[in-house]
Amino acid sequence: MEDPAALKEEGNTLFKAGDMQGAVCCYTKALKLTDSHADKAVLYRNRSACYLKLEEYSKAEADASKALDTDQGDVKARFRRAQAFQKLGRFDQAFLDAQRCAQLEPKNKAFQDLLRQLGAQIQQKVSAQLNSTDARVQQMFSLLLDPSTKECDRQKAAQNLVVLSREEAGAEQIFRNDGVKLIQKLLQSKLEDVVLSALRTLVGLCTGHQSRTMAIVNELGMEQLCVVMGSGASSVSLAACHLLQVMFEALTEGMKREIRGKDEAILPEPSKELRSMLRHLLEMMPASNVSGPGRDSAINLLVKQVPRKSLKNPDNSLTLWVVDQGLKKILEVAGTVPEISEGPPLTDNSHMSCSVLLSKLYDDLKSDKERENFNKLCEEYVHRPGLDGKLRAIQTVSVLLQGPSDVGNRTLEMSGMMDAVISLCASEDVTHQQVAVEALIHAAGKAKRASFITANGVSLLKDLYKKSENDRIRVRALVGLCKLGSAGGTDFSMKQFAEGSTLKLAKQCRKWLCNETLPPTSRRWSVEGLAYLTFDADVKEDLVEDKNALLAMFDLAKSEDKTVLFAVGSTLVNCTNSYDVEKPDPQMVELAKYAKQHVPEEHPKDAPSYVEKRLVKLLEAGVVSALVCMVKQESPALTEACRECIARVFLALVERQEDRGTVVAQGGGKALIPLASDNTDAGKIKAAQALAKITITSNPEIAFPGERIYEVVRPLTSLLRLECTLLQNFEALMALTNLAGINDRLRQKIIKEKAVPKIEGYMFEEHDLVRASATECMCNLVLNTEVQKLYLATGNDRLKLLVLYSGEDDGRLRKAAAGTLAMLTAEHPELCARIPGTVRKTTHWLEIVQALLLSEIPDLRHRGVVIVQNMIQAEKSLAEKLIESEALEILSVLAKGGDGMPDAVSKIAQNCLDKFQIYTLSVCTENLR
């Protein structure tokens, strides 16, 4: 039989007779023969019933789902899918389907019976899971509490407890079975693995759960958690830091969340616990029994939790509380000189972390009164008697100069402070010299102070560099000279030192950088020196030619010493010329020369050809992997300014199209995504532009695999602003065009980011390339039904714009507009009838369509014939207008093919002619009647 209806009836007969295999065969044949969606839905539903009888439940579920795709109200198909889900053990999905069936037919007894069965099965499954979890938790507890348990078994039990805590059922069972008391005992273990497991279990219990977190904070006590975080083991300290971070997030999110249920309504306000946690962190600052890594973790937590996330939030009470309660404790750490026995133990990163924390606190202050109080507290602290007091004061000023520099400069200007720095540089004590020289380096930040130090301190620094026998002092003195020597920045005409001096200084810096016998701190200072000296193009050229120096610098960037990050970033920004340079107006330059004013000059080796060669050298040396490691660093030292430097370098590295594949292959695409969201305003734009360049020329699905591709949309959309340059707008539109052509989920993401109105705005841009790229992007977006609805809505000129753009001179714009028009008219024939009314002249739309058909560009001809075909099929009156025009003759020529005419164009043109012929015959027949 070849009749689908007959096959369906035969299948029904076989089903009633109990021949399920025969019925399946008939329904399958009928499905292949019919084109009716409604008939297919019935056949799928019937075949699903057969598969249920044959106990092939996966096939039964699939067929029922296909039937529901056509008609969501098909109760029989939904009931059969519910039965299939039940047999497959997917009770939750079965319950939803059965519930929907009961809503549609409340009196159907079969539906009610199935609902009751599923309810009991779901309850039984949950109970079984809980009992299983409870048993596993009790087993782990027994092993951990039993003194006779072997150490290896105890460690395994602790690790299993971590796994259980990551499931909600397991976390609840651990909590309800006095698991916190057990964990408290585990925290006192001398075995590092057991302590880590205990901390990670607590992370599972606290994540996203406010009430449990508050109970755990009160039961364990912050004092014990701070003791664990302050322990000597860095891995334990980091794990405790992570736990406290999770606790902070759970409590702060609980404060923001709306109260929806009675259980949440009775929870007390968590602000008391938050203040308690912060107070304990502040008390860790000066404590001598806290390890260096533990103190760094405490500082890191304060950096993340105290300052406002957004300055739009008016409440900075937490910052004010920390300033009043703990600023002097933070300054105690800032003023600690590690070489002096008194004072808390520090790491190489402690001072930098303090600088970041102080800067964050100062930036979070809102009024002059608040800032004046901050300054006053700092001045009181640095006003110390005695030699040790002066050393601590100068060390504190150094930290302040690296953080809130305004406060640092003000404290440095206190009476006698600068004189003390200069005099200690001449001390015979190495520690005194080191502290003073570092302060001198940080003080040379402003031009007026740099000139003062150049006049008063250069000779002193030179003496220290030449005569000191200690490399720690020599390298710091060298950095001081480097900083003073680069006071003119990139201005080639302003040099502090004689010709060739900066090259000699840079050579010595590279020498120290490559000397692995020196401690990392001394090598880090040599990078600081290069960060200043690389303003000079000669120094840049020498550095990129020295591959050993580059590799040594990249190794430092990947090391545990986070304080080097900004120096490496600054050096790379200078080498790639990725800093912002404003080109002066030529007329203003002439006026400045006439008035004998200073005119900045660019070094000849900063020309684009030199910069391009330097970029190639850096890529060959492995700069991308170093940058990727820098982005991954979890440290306060990775400041927004440092992130901006990294974003600038990435943008320079992807400038050449042939280098983008290398950047992506080494992880650059992945690293750019966080840089586009967590950065300075300028840094976000630079990172987003680099992402755009990669997305334009690389396959986005390879450059940003998996879910990462969806994270790229927001940065690209952020470039569609008037504040951005036209080039940035253009590249963002091009990148979004590529993404919009991949799948509908990406198109939905672009719509969700509210990019469509912006893209439409750029369709009116005067610049040809921007206007064309916006129209191309819209061409891909109209594949989405939501965008199509915009064109279907009455009272707008969107369709008119496409028709007019299809007749423009710009070939790229015409292709995009005609392509959009072709897709819209194919999907929605009712739009065809609106085309004649989109332009004032009644025949202008015909001229545009004819111009497309006559175009020498094959793509435009193709779009033209598709539009004509859509119009002919949509409405008879449109077909008549086209028959009466020259379009008929043009289509006749196109249908003949030849002369390189694409087959697709000829075929569509012939279809149009065939349709014309049908219309003509029908008209003749009507006339004869």
GIHU-V623141 format. One line per field, one symbol per residue. ss: DSSP state (~ for helix, > for strand, _ for the rest). phi: phi as a letter, one per 20 degrees, with the letter a starting at -180 (. if undefined). psi: psi as a letter, one per 20 degrees, with the letter a starting at -180 (. if undefined). A space follows every 50 residues. Layout:
ss: ???
phi: ???
psi: ???
//
This chain:
ss: ___~~~~~~~~~~~~~~__~~~~~~~~~~~~~~___~~~~~~~~~~~~~~ ~~~___~~~~~~~~~~~~~~____~~~~~~~~~~~~~___~~~~~~~~~~ ~~~~____~~~~~~~~~~~~~~~~~~~~~~~~~~~~~~~~~~~~~_____ ~~~~~~~~~~~~~~~__~~~~~~~~~__~~~~~~~~~____~~~~~~~~~ ~~~~~~___~~~~~~~~~~~_~~~~~~~~____~~~~~~~~~~~~~~~~~ ~~~~~~_____~~~~_____~~~~~~~~~~~~~~~______~~~~~~~~~ ~~~~~___________~~~~~~~~~~~~~~~~~~_______________~ ~~~~~~~~~~~~~____~~~~~~~~~~~~~~~___~~~~~~~~~~~~~~~ ~~__~~~~~~~~____~~~~~~~~~____~~~~~~~~~~~~~~___~~~~ ~~~~~~_~~~~~~~~~~___~~~~~~~~~~~~~~~_______________ ~~~~~~~~~~~~~~_____~~~~~~~~~~~~~~___~~~~~~~~~_~~~~ ~~~~~~~~___~~~~~~~~~~~~~~~_________~~~~~~~~~______ ___~~~_~~~~~~~~~~~~~~_~~~~~~~~~~_______~~~~~~~~~~~ ~~~___~~~~~~~~~__~~~~~~~~_____~~~~~~~~~~~~~~~~~__~ ~~~____~~~~~~~~~~~_______~~~~~~~~~~~~~~~___~~~~~~~ ~~___~~~~~~~_____~~~~~~~~~~~~~~___~~~~~~~~_____~~~ ~~~~~_____~~~~~~~~~~~~~~~~~_~~~~~~~________~~~~~~~ ~~~~___~~~~~~~~~~~~~~~~~_~~~~~~~~~__~~~~~~~~~~____ __~~~~~~~~~~~~~~~~~~~~~~~~~~_
phi: .degffffffffffffeneffffgffffffffeedfffffffffffffff fffemdfffffffffffffecfefffffffffffgffeneffffffffff ffffcfefffffffffgfgffffffffffffffffffffffgffeffeff fffffffffffffffedgffffffffelfffffffffefeefffffffff ffgffegmcfffffffgfffnffffffffefffffffffffffffffgff fffffeffedcffffeffffffffffffffffffgeffeeffffffffff ffffdefffcffffedffffffffecffffffffefdgfeffoffcdfef ffffgffffffffefdcfffffffffffffffecemfffffffffffgff fedfffffffffefgnfffffffffefeffffgffffffffffefeffff fffgfddffffffffedfedfgfffffffgfffffdfemeffedcfdfgn fffffffffffffeeffffgfffffffgfffefffefffgfffffeffff fffffffefffffegfffgffffffelefecefffgffffffffelefcf cefgeefgffffffffffffenfffffffffffebgfeffffffgffffg fffefegfeffffffenffffffffeddafgfffffffffffffffddfg fefcfmffffffffgfffeecffeffffgfffffffgfffeebfffffff ffeleffffffffdfffgffffffffffgffffefffgfffffencdfff ffffffdfffffffgffffffffffffcgffffeggefcfffdfffffff fffefeegffffffffffgfffffbfffffffffefgfffffffffmmlm fffffffffffffffgfffffffffffff
psi: pjohghhgggggghghijnggggggghgghhhhqiphghggggggghghg hghikmhghgggghhhhhhgoijngghhghhggggghijmhghgggghgg ghhhnhiohhggghggghgghgggggggggggggggghgggghhiohipq hhhggggghhhgghiiqgggghggghkkhhgghhhhhjqipghggggggh ghghhhojogghggggghggphgghhgghjrhphggghghggghghgggg ghhhhhqqohrhghhiprpjhghghgghghghhhgjpijprghgghgggg ghghhgqqhpihoiokhgghgggghjghhghgghjpohiphqqqprriig gghggggggggghiqhrhgghhgggghghhginqrrghggghghhghggh hidnhggghghhiqpighhhgghhhjqipggggggggghgghhkhqghhg hghhhhighghgggghhqiphggghghghghgghijhicjohinphrqpi ghhgghghghghhiniiqqhghhhhhhgghhghjhphhhgghghinhggg ggghghhiriniiighggggghgghikjrppppqphhhggghghjkqppq qpphjjqhhggghhggggghikhghggghghipnqhhmrhhghggggggg hhhjgphiihhggghjjhgghhghhihnrrgghgggghhghggghgiqoh hghmqbihhhihgghghiimqhhqrhgggghgggghggghigrhhhhhgg ghjlhghgghhiijqhpggggghghgghhhhiiphhhhhhhhqqkrkghg gggghijrhohgggggghgggggghhhnhhhhhighjhqgphihhghggh hghiqioghhgghghgggghhghgphhggghhhiaihggghgghhhbrlj pqhgggghghgghgggggggghggghhh.
//
